Amino acid sequence: MGIKYKINESFFRKWSPEMAYVLGYLYADGSIIKSARGSYINVTSVDKSTIEKIKALLNSEHTIVEIKPKLVRFKHQTKTYKTRTAYLLRIGNQALYDNLINLGLYPDKSLTIKFPDVPSRALPHFVRGYFDGDGCVYLEMGKGISKPRIVKRLAVIFTSGSFDFVAGLQVALEKLGLKGRIYENNRAYRLRYTTGQTVKFFPILYSDSKGLYLQRKFDIFTAYFKLRPERINNSVKAVLVKIGHVAN
């Protein structure tokens, strides 16, 4: 019989901002596995701080394992790529596994997972968790005439191998007043938001973040607002003031 590590087995039984964030992250960069040895939850990230936060939220005593960089070759490609150092939190626990099954996760989910039924109050936290895992915010700069560099656009993009998930996410975010476009690229589906929609996205993602967000992605937003201060409306300013980026 293996060692039983401390874990909060009831973590996924009740919706909370913390539970929704971790669930969103698991939908992006997590997996659950059923084997002859037991039931497991894997959480991975190249950002160690994210894994440490999730471990702390789960009250877990499990070890975070460092995965060294390696050379990989993707299907239908001739080039090899060197991966980044990643971090893995692997938890063996039947209760957590069963709760995640009830919340819509299952093994080998990548291409078929559907968007779960998330309460409206928890939706921004779930979306932020997924965004920190399989989303990106992209600040595009270009050459200017009066200036050497100008801001061209800011975009939020969500990625999934499952069209059903992306389509469900699109519908959920429409209820929050956001309109995005889905397109297929490199055998994955992407949900993209224009600059105007991305500015609206910022306070939705971060106004009640509870400190649960990936700093480097947040910093891309703030870099944009420094370059384009005219885009700072009251909702955006409230977040920047709350998190300490501008004076009240």
ROFIVO-554366 format. One line per 10 residues: number of its first residue (from 1); their letters; for each residue x, y, z of C-alpha. Coordinates in steps of 0.02 Angstrom, whole numbers. Layout:
% residues N
NUM	a	X Y Z ~ ...
//
This chain:
% residues 248
1	mgikykines	0 0 0 ~ 69 170 -51 ~ 94 323 56 ~ -64 427 81 ~ -24 611 68 ~ -127 750 144 ~ -252 830 24 ~ -417 923 37 ~ -532 789 -34 ~ -684 905 -30
11	ffrkwspema	-604 1044 -131 ~ -707 1013 -290 ~ -872 978 -203 ~ -927 1160 -186 ~ -905 1307 -305 ~ -792 1447 -244 ~ -675 1568 -334 ~ -527 1458 -289 ~ -612 1297 -343 ~ -669 1375 -508
21	yvlgylyadg	-494 1440 -547 ~ -411 1271 -516 ~ -547 1180 -615 ~ -521 1299 -761 ~ -335 1268 -755 ~ -363 1079 -752 ~ -473 1093 -907 ~ -325 1175 -992 ~ -164 1100 -925 ~ -222 957 -816
31	siiksargsy	-269 776 -842 ~ -349 635 -744 ~ -291 457 -763 ~ -367 289 -714 ~ -247 144 -703 ~ -227 -22 -615 ~ -125 70 -482 ~ -259 199 -444 ~ -340 363 -495 ~ -229 515 -524
41	invtsvdkst	-239 700 -559 ~ -93 780 -652 ~ -65 968 -658 ~ 78 1037 -763 ~ 148 1209 -801 ~ 307 1295 -856 ~ 266 1423 -721 ~ 314 1347 -554 ~ 220 1483 -459 ~ 55 1422 -533
51	iekikallns	86 1243 -478 ~ 136 1303 -305 ~ -25 1404 -289 ~ -132 1255 -341 ~ -40 1141 -221 ~ -71 1265 -79 ~ -256 1284 -123 ~ -277 1095 -117 ~ -184 1085 50 ~ -76 956 -35
61	ehtiveikpk	81 875 34 ~ 123 798 -136 ~ 292 835 -214 ~ 311 952 -363 ~ 422 865 -491 ~ 534 962 -610 ~ 530 899 -789 ~ 692 938 -881 ~ 691 1011 -1059 ~ 699 885 -1201
71	lvrfkhqtkt	696 881 -1390 ~ 528 834 -1467 ~ 459 818 -1643 ~ 274 849 -1673 ~ 174 745 -1798 ~ 185 799 -1981 ~ 336 912 -1942 ~ 519 888 -1985 ~ 597 1007 -1858 ~ 632 962 -1678
81	yktrtayllr	597 1082 -1535 ~ 672 1099 -1363 ~ 540 1103 -1228 ~ 548 1219 -1079 ~ 574 1161 -900 ~ 402 1111 -833 ~ 331 1067 -663 ~ 213 925 -621 ~ 99 901 -472 ~ 35 721 -473
91	ignqalydnl	-101 676 -348 ~ -168 501 -319 ~ -340 519 -241 ~ -503 430 -283 ~ -617 561 -205 ~ -541 704 -306 ~ -545 598 -463 ~ -730 558 -440 ~ -774 740 -407 ~ -684 795 -565
101	inlglypdks	-776 662 -666 ~ -939 736 -601 ~ -879 908 -657 ~ -853 851 -836 ~ -670 800 -841 ~ -617 628 -901 ~ -459 540 -962 ~ -393 584 -1137 ~ -503 739 -1143 ~ -402 846 -1263
111	ltikfpdvps	-503 826 -1423 ~ -678 794 -1356 ~ -701 890 -1193 ~ -856 1000 -1179 ~ -876 1164 -1087 ~ -944 1126 -912 ~ -1096 1198 -826 ~ -1016 1338 -724 ~ -1120 1451 -609 ~ -1119 1632 -668
121	ralphfvrgy	-1033 1692 -509 ~ -890 1570 -538 ~ -871 1597 -726 ~ -737 1735 -723 ~ -630 1628 -607 ~ -650 1471 -714 ~ -608 1570 -871 ~ -455 1649 -789 ~ -394 1476 -738 ~ -415 1412 -915
131	fdgdgcvyle	-335 1571 -983 ~ -181 1546 -873 ~ -166 1369 -942 ~ -216 1373 -1126 ~ -246 1557 -1161 ~ -134 1700 -1211 ~ -138 1888 -1223 ~ -43 1955 -1372 ~ 24 2132 -1388 ~ 74 2169 -1567
141	mgkgiskpri	189 2314 -1605 ~ 231 2386 -1775 ~ 335 2518 -1863 ~ 264 2693 -1858 ~ 287 2852 -1960 ~ 296 2981 -1821 ~ 366 2854 -1695 ~ 487 2708 -1718 ~ 363 2587 -1636 ~ 174 2593 -1621
151	vkrlavifts	43 2483 -1542 ~ -53 2386 -1675 ~ -168 2276 -1572 ~ -200 2181 -1412 ~ -287 2013 -1422 ~ -344 1875 -1304 ~ -341 1700 -1378 ~ -403 1537 -1303 ~ -345 1371 -1378 ~ -416 1195 -1368
161	gsfdfvaglq	-411 1035 -1469 ~ -599 1022 -1443 ~ -716 1128 -1548 ~ -859 1091 -1427 ~ -761 1167 -1283 ~ -714 1325 -1378 ~ -892 1346 -1442 ~ -960 1326 -1265 ~ -834 1453 -1200 ~ -886 1575 -1336
171	valeklglkg	-1069 1560 -1285 ~ -1028 1580 -1100 ~ -927 1737 -1132 ~ -1063 1810 -1242 ~ -1170 1814 -1085 ~ -1038 1929 -1011 ~ -1050 2044 -1162 ~ -897 1981 -1255 ~ -897 1933 -1439 ~ -756 1828 -1510
181	riyennrayr	-721 1730 -1668 ~ -674 1545 -1682 ~ -549 1485 -1811 ~ -450 1327 -1840 ~ -261 1330 -1843 ~ -132 1190 -1834 ~ -262 1057 -1789 ~ -327 1160 -1643 ~ -469 1282 -1619 ~ -441 1460 -1564
191	lryttgqtvk	-562 1586 -1494 ~ -495 1761 -1526 ~ -550 1931 -1461 ~ -511 2098 -1543 ~ -426 2244 -1455 ~ -590 2324 -1401 ~ -658 2160 -1334 ~ -493 2121 -1248 ~ -500 2287 -1155 ~ -674 2238 -1095
201	ffpilysdsk	-604 2068 -1047 ~ -473 2139 -929 ~ -589 2189 -784 ~ -692 2030 -807 ~ -536 1925 -783 ~ -453 2022 -643 ~ -576 2130 -545 ~ -602 1993 -414 ~ -451 1884 -447 ~ -412 1840 -264
211	glylqrkfdi	-229 1845 -312 ~ -252 1694 -425 ~ -178 1744 -591 ~ -20 1721 -692 ~ 85 1877 -670 ~ 170 1875 -840 ~ 3 1876 -932 ~ -66 2012 -822 ~ 91 2115 -858 ~ 56 2111 -1046
221	ftayfklrpe	-111 2196 -1014 ~ -30 2329 -904 ~ 106 2358 -1034 ~ -30 2395 -1161 ~ -120 2516 -1046 ~ 43 2610 -1014 ~ 64 2630 -1202 ~ -120 2672 -1231 ~ -180 2763 -1074 ~ -332 2829 -1168
231	rinnsvkavl	-398 2650 -1161 ~ -405 2654 -971 ~ -590 2669 -929 ~ -663 2667 -753 ~ -675 2477 -748 ~ -496 2454 -804 ~ -433 2589 -685 ~ -522 2506 -538 ~ -423 2346 -568 ~ -258 2437 -593
241	vkighvan	-285 2536 -433 ~ -337 2381 -334 ~ -183 2284 -388 ~ -70 2434 -364 ~ -19 2483 -540 ~ -88 2661 -538 ~ -126 2788 -403 ~ -306 2815 -353
//
